[in-house]
Amino acid sequence: MVQKEQNINLPWVEKYRPGTLSDLISHEEIIKTINKFIQEDQVPHLLFYGPPGTGKTSTILACARQLYTPAQFPSMVLELNASDDRGIGIVRGPILTFASTRTIFKSGFKLIILDEADAMTLDAQNALRRIIEKYTDNIRFCIISNYLNKIIPALQSRCTRFRFGPLSPELILPRLTYICEQEQVKISDDGKQALLKLGNGDMRKTLNVLQSTWFAFKDVTEDTIYTCVGHPLRVDIENIVDWMLTEDVNVCFKNIQELKKLKGLALTDIVTEVHKFVHRIELPFKTLTTLLDKMADIEYRLSHGANEKIQLIGLISAFQFVRGSVGQQETS
């Protein structure tokens, strides 16, 4: 009964995490290759890298469940998140202890899963290199990273690398529909498209937004999803672009500021959505490229903590330039 209640209270990301390799929805070639390794008992050290939410951790956990029975799992698998303790102490402590102790009455190798390994210090990675060499007959490592360039070449060369790319909407949609059916979630077609758009290939983010919206509104539509995550609605972006192309600078600034305060919008999200919107507007090529260049500068400055009010004025002035250049071409 307690177990059932715990399962009910689990986040959907964990509740519907694939249990076996056959449950995974993508990366067929990678799964096929790893299955071959397991069948022939030739599993190498592994390095999984790619954007978050693409199935890296789920894949290695499914592999571990295929390699070991539930009774063996606790003694044969060590799962560590390198972002919790990323110094050399974690390598010389738990990892070294686990790697150096052999299992009695059990054949095969033990598995160490190092999640978020790109957060490890260089000293820790160099120490890990020596452990991988010394205990290969007893242990296999799976190093999981978002950024390959943050893993030292010495570790990369000792592992078989697999890149996990963002999941395509065609792969996410059936799983999303299945979870909605299981949880009896009322979701509209535009809600599904909004989730796929916001998730951008990240299954974890897609499910977290779905669960948050369902608990908050009990009705998952495009508007409720965007409201839940504080993302600008399509109509808001249309209004903002219309103000910047037609209204006076002061009126435009006042309207956008009021909209930001009313709906709690971030200028970064507005710039991102306006960028997508302007591609649908018929503008001269030179004018469009200049506008996009100015918007790129604004986004860059915002990412470095620049004042939002100043950057908003910069965004409005960029559209004033568009008005001026289009007006000149019409008169000429």
C-alpha positions in Angstrom: 0.0 0.0 0.0 2.9 2.4 0.9 4.6 1.5 -2.3 1.5 2.2 -4.3 1.1 5.7 -2.7 4.7 6.5 -3.4 4.2 5.5 -7.0 1.2 7.8 -7.3 3.2 10.8 -5.8 6.1 10.3 -8.2 6.8 13.0 -10.8 5.7 11.7 -14.2 9.3 11.9 -15.4 10.2 9.2 -13.0 6.9 7.3 -13.0 7.1 6.7 -16.8 10.9 6.4 -17.0 11.6 3.4 -19.4 12.4 0.3 -17.5 14.0 -1.7 -20.3 15.9 -0.9 -23.5 12.8 -1.9 -25.6 10.8 0.8 -23.8 13.1 3.6 -25.1 11.5 5.6 -27.8 14.5 6.8 -29.9 18.2 6.3 -30.7 17.5 2.9 -32.3 21.1 2.5 -33.6 22.6 3.2 -30.2 20.3 0.8 -28.4 21.0 -1.9 -31.1 24.7 -1.5 -30.6 24.5 -1.6 -26.8 22.3 -4.7 -27.0 24.9 -6.4 -29.1 27.6 -5.5 -26.5 25.5 -7.1 -23.7 24.6 -10.2 -25.7 28.3 -10.9 -26.5 29.4 -9.9 -23.0 31.8 -7.3 -24.5 30.5 -4.1 -22.8 33.2 -1.4 -23.0 33.5 1.8 -21.0 30.7 4.1 -22.3 30.5 7.8 -22.8 27.0 9.2 -23.4 26.8 12.9 -24.3 24.2 15.3 -25.7 21.5 17.8 -24.6 19.5 17.2 -21.4 16.3 15.1 -21.4 17.3 12.9 -24.4 17.5 9.6 -22.6 21.1 9.2 -21.6 20.5 8.2 -17.9 17.4 6.2 -18.8 19.4 4.2 -21.4 22.2 3.2 -19.0 19.7 2.4 -16.1 17.8 0.1 -18.6 21.1 -1.5 -19.5 21.9 -2.1 -15.8 18.5 -3.7 -15.2 19.2 -6.0 -18.2 22.6 -6.9 -16.9 21.7 -7.5 -13.2 18.8 -9.0 -11.3 17.0 -6.8 -8.8 18.8 -8.6 -5.9 22.2 -7.9 -7.6 21.5 -4.3 -8.5 22.5 -2.6 -5.2 25.8 -4.4 -4.9 26.8 -4.2 -8.6 25.8 -0.7 -9.6 27.1 2.6 -8.2 25.2 5.7 -9.5 26.8 9.0 -8.7 25.9 12.6 -9.8 29.2 14.4 -10.3 27.5 17.8 -9.9 26.9 16.9 -6.2 30.6 16.2 -5.4 32.8 17.0 -8.3 36.2 17.1 -6.7 39.0 14.6 -6.5 37.6 13.3 -3.1 34.7 11.5 -4.8 37.2 9.7 -7.1 39.6 8.7 -4.3 36.7 7.8 -2.0 33.5 6.0 -3.1 34.6 5.4 -6.7 38.0 3.8 -5.8 36.4 1.8 -2.9 33.7 0.4 -5.2 36.0 -0.3 -8.1 38.7 -2.0 -6.0 36.4 -4.5 -4.2 35.5 -7.6 -6.0 32.2 -9.4 -5.7 32.2 -12.8 -4.1 30.2 -15.6 -5.8 29.2 -13.3 -8.6 30.6 -13.3 -12.1 30.9 -10.4 -14.5 31.8 -6.8 -13.9 30.3 -4.0 -11.7 29.0 -0.8 -13.2 29.7 2.8 -12.2 27.4 5.5 -13.6 28.8 9.0 -13.5 26.1 11.5 -14.3 26.8 15.2 -15.0 30.5 14.3 -15.4 31.2 17.5 -17.3 30.9 19.2 -13.8 34.0 17.3 -12.5 37.2 19.2 -12.0 40.2 18.4 -14.2 42.0 16.9 -11.2 39.1 14.5 -10.6 38.9 13.5 -14.3 42.7 12.8 -14.4 42.4 10.7 -11.2 39.5 8.8 -12.8 41.6 8.0 -15.9 44.0 5.9 -13.7 41.2 4.0 -12.0 39.6 3.1 -15.4 43.0 1.7 -16.5 43.7 -0.2 -13.3 40.3 -1.9 -12.6 39.1 -2.6 -16.1 38.9 -6.4 -15.4 36.4 -5.7 -12.5 34.5 -2.5 -13.4 32.9 -0.7 -16.3 32.2 3.0 -16.3 29.4 4.9 -18.0 30.2 8.6 -18.1 27.3 10.9 -18.9 27.8 14.5 -20.0 25.9 17.3 -21.6 29.0 18.8 -23.2 31.7 16.6 -24.7 34.3 19.3 -24.8 34.3 19.4 -20.9 35.5 15.8 -20.7 39.3 15.5 -21.0 40.6 13.7 -24.2 42.2 11.0 -22.1 38.8 9.9 -20.7 37.2 10.2 -24.2 39.7 7.9 -25.7 39.1 5.2 -23.1 35.3 5.1 -23.8 33.0 4.2 -26.6 31.2 7.4 -27.4 27.5 7.8 -28.2 25.8 11.1 -29.0 22.2 11.5 -27.9 20.5 14.1 -30.1 17.3 16.0 -29.3 14.2 13.9 -29.7 12.0 14.6 -32.7 8.4 15.6 -32.2 7.3 12.4 -34.1 8.9 10.3 -31.4 7.8 12.4 -28.4 4.1 12.7 -29.5 3.1 9.0 -29.1 4.7 8.8 -25.6 3.0 12.1 -24.6 -0.4 10.8 -25.8 0.1 7.5 -23.9 1.0 9.4 -20.6 -2.0 11.7 -21.1 -4.3 8.6 -21.5 -2.8 6.9 -18.4 -3.2 10.0 -16.2 -6.6 11.0 -17.8 -5.3 14.4 -18.8 -7.6 16.6 -20.9 -5.3 18.0 -23.6 -6.0 19.8 -26.8 -4.2 19.5 -30.1 -2.7 23.0 -29.8 -1.6 22.0 -26.3 0.4 19.1 -27.6 2.0 21.3 -30.2 2.9 23.9 -27.6 4.5 21.2 -25.4 6.5 19.9 -28.3 7.6 23.5 -29.1 8.6 24.3 -25.5 10.3 21.0 -25.0 12.5 21.4 -28.0 13.5 17.8 -28.0 13.8 17.5 -24.2 11.5 14.8 -23.0 12.0 15.6 -19.3 11.1 19.3 -19.8 8.0 18.3 -21.9 6.6 16.0 -19.2 7.4 18.5 -16.4 5.5 21.3 -18.1 2.6 18.9 -18.9 2.4 17.9 -15.2 2.7 21.4 -13.9 0.0 22.7 -16.3 -2.4 19.8 -15.5 -2.1 20.4 -11.7 -2.5 24.2 -12.1 -5.4 24.4 -14.6 -6.8 20.8 -15.1 -7.1 21.7 -18.7 -4.0 21.6 -21.0 -4.2 24.0 -23.9 -1.7 26.3 -25.6 -2.8 29.3 -23.5 -2.7 27.4 -20.1 0.7 26.0 -20.9 2.2 29.3 -21.8 0.6 31.0 -18.8 1.9 28.2 -16.5 5.5 28.6 -17.6 5.4 32.4 -18.1 5.9 32.2 -21.8 4.5 34.9 -24.1 1.2 33.9 -25.8 1.0 34.0 -29.6 -1.5 36.9 -29.4 0.9 38.8 -27.1 3.7 38.5 -29.6 1.5 39.7 -32.4 0.5 42.7 -30.3 4.1 43.5 -29.4 5.3 43.4 -33.1 2.3 45.5 -34.1 3.1 48.1 -31.5 6.7 48.2 -32.5 5.8 48.6 -36.2 3.0 51.1 -35.9 3.1 53.0 -32.5 5.2 55.9 -31.2 8.3 54.9 -29.3 6.9 56.1 -25.9 3.5 54.4 -26.4 5.2 51.2 -27.5 7.6 51.1 -24.5 4.7 51.8 -22.1 2.5 49.1 -23.6 5.2 46.4 -23.6 6.2 47.3 -20.0 2.6 47.0 -18.8 2.2 43.6 -20.6 5.5 42.3 -19.0 4.3 43.3 -15.6 0.8 42.0 -16.1 1.9 38.5 -17.3 5.3 38.3 -15.7 7.1 38.0 -19.0 10.9 38.0 -19.5 12.4 40.1 -22.3 14.6 37.1 -23.3 11.4 35.1 -24.1 9.9 38.0 -25.9 13.0 38.4 -28.1 13.0 34.7 -28.9 9.4 34.6 -30.0 9.6 37.9 -31.9 12.6 36.4 -33.7 10.4 33.5 -34.9 7.6 35.9 -35.8 9.6 38.3 -38.0 10.5 35.4 -40.3 6.8 35.3 -41.3 6.8 39.0 -42.2 7.6 40.0 -45.8 10.6 42.3 -45.4 13.5 43.2 -47.8 16.4 40.8 -47.3 18.8 43.5 -46.2 16.3 45.0 -43.7 15.6 41.6 -42.3 19.3 40.7 -41.8 20.0 44.0 -40.1 17.0 43.5 -37.8 18.1 40.0 -36.9 21.6 41.2 -36.2 20.4 43.9 -33.9 18.1 41.3 -32.1 21.1 38.9 -31.7 23.1 41.7 -30.0 20.1 42.4 -27.6 19.8 38.7 -26.8 23.6 38.4 -26.1 23.5 41.4 -23.8 20.5 40.1 -21.9 22.3 36.7 -21.4 25.1 38.7 -19.7 22.7 40.4 -17.3 22.1 43.7 -19.1 19.3 46.0 -17.9 16.0 44.9 -19.5 14.5 48.4 -19.9 17.6 49.6 -21.8 17.5 46.5 -24.0 13.7 46.9 -24.6 14.4 50.4 -25.9 17.1 48.9 -28.2 14.5 46.3 -29.5 12.0 49.1 -30.2 14.6 51.2 -32.0 15.5 48.2 -34.2 11.9 48.0 -35.4 11.9 51.8 -35.8 14.8 51.2 -38.2 12.6 48.7 -40.1 9.8 51.2 -40.4 12.2 53.8 -41.7 13.9 51.6 -44.3 10.6 50.2 -45.6 9.1 53.7 -45.7 12.1 55.0 -47.8 11.8 52.1 -50.2 8.1 52.8 -50.7 8.7 56.5 -51.4 11.5 55.7 -53.9 
